Amino acid sequence: MTAEDVKKAIRNVPDFPIKGIQFKDITTALAKPECLKWMRDEIVSRYKNLGITKIVGIESRGFIVAPAVAIELGIGFVPIRKPNKLPAETVSVTYAKEYGEDTIQMHKDALSPDDVVLIHDDILATGGSMEAAINLVKKLGVKKIYVNCIIELEGLHGREYLEGKAENVDCLFGIEVNE
């Protein structure tokens, strides 16, 4: 199994969620256990020696691979959710998106100043939602923040946008926006 094999298993959905967007649907790759295992193992190999204490997954596709990575690394998993989905006291960040505004939240007691955090999501596009997640995690005063996504949409400059906002920004592979 290689990055190219996983890339080939990803479905392209035209005009979703709005006309002109070529949505990269990872569910077709996730349905193949060998692809899911490759993603998990690849992330684990990149982060196993960095002292990560928590992995934070962004709703909703960040919830899929992140817990599997957490189990392999022997660390905790923390969800970032949309508003009104978490039962205890939360902290929030509101941010602009390509087609509107959104808010994300996490439990106020989910992280501590001793934590080294890996934030995970499925896709890095322009970097806006990942920047919001970084800002949310920073509100809880952690030691270090690393960023990982499965796919980087090349040409949208998300990695460059996030430069200096985390220890690193890493994606398992890139896909052209219109590929």
C-alpha positions as CSV (number, residue, x, y, z in Angstrom):
1,M,0.0,0.0,0.0
2,T,1.3,3.4,-1.0
3,A,0.1,7.1,-0.9
4,E,-0.7,6.6,-4.6
5,D,-2.9,3.6,-3.9
6,V,-4.8,5.6,-1.2
7,K,-5.1,8.6,-3.5
8,K,-6.7,6.4,-6.2
9,A,-9.3,5.2,-3.7
10,I,-10.5,8.8,-3.0
11,R,-13.7,9.8,-4.9
12,N,-14.1,13.2,-6.5
13,V,-17.6,14.7,-6.1
14,P,-18.2,17.7,-8.4
15,D,-20.2,20.7,-7.3
16,F,-20.3,19.7,-3.7
17,P,-21.1,21.5,-1.3
18,I,-21.6,24.3,-3.8
19,K,-21.2,24.6,-7.6
20,G,-17.5,24.8,-8.7
21,I,-16.1,22.8,-5.7
22,Q,-14.5,19.5,-6.5
23,F,-15.1,17.7,-3.1
24,K,-12.5,15.0,-2.2
25,D,-14.5,12.2,-0.5
26,I,-12.2,10.0,1.6
27,T,-15.0,7.7,2.6
28,T,-14.2,5.5,-0.4
29,A,-10.7,5.1,0.9
30,L,-11.8,4.6,4.5
31,A,-14.0,1.7,3.3
32,K,-10.9,-0.2,2.3
33,P,-9.2,-1.5,5.5
34,E,-5.7,-1.5,3.8
35,C,-6.1,2.2,3.0
36,L,-7.3,3.0,6.5
37,K,-4.4,1.0,8.0
38,W,-1.9,2.8,5.8
39,M,-3.2,6.2,6.8
40,R,-3.0,5.3,10.5
41,D,0.4,3.7,10.3
42,E,1.8,6.6,8.3
43,I,0.7,9.2,10.8
44,V,1.9,7.1,13.7
45,S,5.4,6.8,12.1
46,R,5.6,10.6,11.6
47,Y,4.6,11.5,15.2
48,K,5.6,8.6,17.5
49,N,8.8,10.3,18.7
50,L,7.6,13.8,19.2
51,G,6.1,13.5,22.7
52,I,2.5,14.0,21.6
53,T,0.1,13.6,24.5
54,K,-3.2,14.3,22.8
55,I,-4.6,14.1,19.3
56,V,-7.4,16.6,18.5
57,G,-9.7,15.6,15.7
58,I,-11.8,18.2,13.8
59,E,-15.5,17.4,13.2
60,S,-16.4,15.3,11.4
61,R,-13.9,13.5,9.2
62,G,-11.1,14.2,11.7
63,F,-12.9,11.9,14.1
64,I,-12.2,8.8,11.9
65,V,-8.4,8.4,11.7
66,A,-7.4,10.4,14.8
67,P,-8.8,7.9,17.4
68,A,-7.0,5.0,15.7
69,V,-3.7,7.0,15.8
70,A,-4.4,7.8,19.5
71,I,-4.7,4.1,20.3
72,E,-1.5,3.3,18.5
73,L,0.4,6.2,20.3
74,G,-1.2,5.4,23.6
75,I,-2.5,8.9,24.0
76,G,-5.9,10.6,24.4
77,F,-8.3,11.8,21.7
78,V,-10.1,15.2,22.0
79,P,-12.9,16.2,19.6
80,I,-13.4,19.7,18.2
81,R,-17.1,20.1,17.5
82,K,-19.7,22.4,16.0
83,P,-21.6,24.5,18.6
84,N,-24.0,22.8,21.1
85,K,-22.6,19.3,20.6
86,L,-20.4,19.1,23.7
87,P,-22.1,18.7,27.2
88,A,-19.7,20.5,29.5
89,E,-18.2,24.0,29.5
90,T,-16.5,24.9,26.2
91,V,-14.2,27.4,24.6
92,S,-15.0,28.6,21.1
93,V,-13.5,30.2,18.0
94,T,-15.5,31.8,15.1
95,Y,-13.9,32.1,11.7
96,A,-14.6,33.0,8.1
97,K,-14.9,30.2,5.5
98,E,-14.9,30.3,1.7
99,Y,-18.7,30.4,1.8
100,G,-19.7,31.8,5.1
101,E,-18.8,31.8,8.8
102,D,-18.5,28.9,11.3
103,T,-17.8,28.3,15.0
104,I,-15.9,25.4,16.6
105,Q,-15.7,24.4,20.2
106,M,-13.9,22.0,22.5
107,H,-14.3,21.3,26.2
108,K,-12.5,23.8,28.4
109,D,-10.8,21.1,30.4
110,A,-9.8,18.9,27.4
111,L,-6.2,20.0,27.3
112,S,-3.6,21.3,29.8
113,P,-0.5,23.4,29.6
114,D,1.6,20.2,29.8
115,D,0.0,18.8,26.6
116,V,1.8,18.4,23.2
117,V,-1.0,18.3,20.7
118,L,-1.4,16.9,17.2
119,I,-4.4,18.4,15.4
120,H,-5.7,16.1,12.7
121,D,-8.2,16.6,9.9
122,D,-8.9,14.9,6.5
123,I,-8.1,17.9,4.2
124,L,-6.1,21.0,4.2
125,A,-7.5,23.5,1.7
126,T,-7.0,27.3,2.3
127,G,-6.1,26.8,6.0
128,G,-9.0,28.7,7.5
129,S,-10.6,25.9,9.5
130,M,-7.2,24.6,10.6
131,E,-6.1,28.0,11.8
132,A,-9.3,28.2,13.8
133,A,-8.5,24.8,15.4
134,I,-4.9,26.0,16.2
135,N,-6.3,29.2,17.8
136,L,-8.8,27.1,19.8
137,V,-6.1,24.8,21.1
138,K,-3.9,27.7,21.9
139,K,-6.6,29.1,24.2
140,L,-5.9,26.2,26.5
141,G,-2.2,27.1,26.7
142,V,-0.6,23.8,25.5
143,K,3.2,23.4,25.1
144,K,3.4,22.6,21.4
145,I,1.0,22.1,18.4
146,Y,1.6,19.9,15.4
147,V,-0.8,19.7,12.4
148,N,-1.5,16.8,10.2
149,C,-4.0,16.2,7.4
150,I,-4.5,13.3,5.1
151,I,-4.8,15.4,1.9
152,E,-3.4,18.8,1.0
153,L,-5.3,20.5,-1.8
154,E,-2.3,21.8,-3.8
155,G,-2.5,25.3,-5.3
156,L,-4.7,26.7,-2.4
157,H,-1.6,27.5,-0.3
158,G,-3.0,26.3,3.0
159,R,0.4,25.1,4.2
160,E,2.0,28.5,3.5
161,Y,-0.9,30.3,5.2
162,L,-0.4,28.2,8.4
163,E,3.4,28.7,8.4
164,G,4.6,29.7,11.8
165,K,1.3,29.0,13.5
166,A,2.2,25.5,14.6
167,E,5.4,23.4,15.0
168,N,4.8,21.9,11.6
169,V,2.1,21.4,9.0
170,D,2.2,17.9,7.4
171,C,0.0,16.1,4.9
172,L,0.2,12.5,3.9
173,F,-0.1,13.5,0.2
174,G,-1.2,16.3,-2.1
175,I,-4.0,16.3,-4.7
176,E,-4.5,19.1,-7.3
177,V,-7.8,21.0,-6.6
178,N,-9.3,19.9,-10.0
179,E,-7.7,16.4,-10.1
